[in-house]
């Protein structure tokens, strides 16, 4: 099995368990569950925006030495749809 198939085999059940836990938390105490979801979304979105900002600064500054670091920041930026949802 390839690496992506192995990763999906573990991540999809973990995501389903997280959704179930969110549903249980929202049913038991919506006043605590929904703000927690908002804090998590804001944290994810701030990582994505920070990655975009640092990648843009490296590009504008012409930092040719930062190719590897720039790829990491661009990877952070890929979390923007998850944080904005």
Secondary structure by P-SEA (a helix, b strand, c coil): ccaaaaaaacaaaaaaaaaaaaaaaaaaccccaaaaaaaaaaaaaaaaaaaaaaaaaaaaaccccaaaaaaaaaaaacccccccc
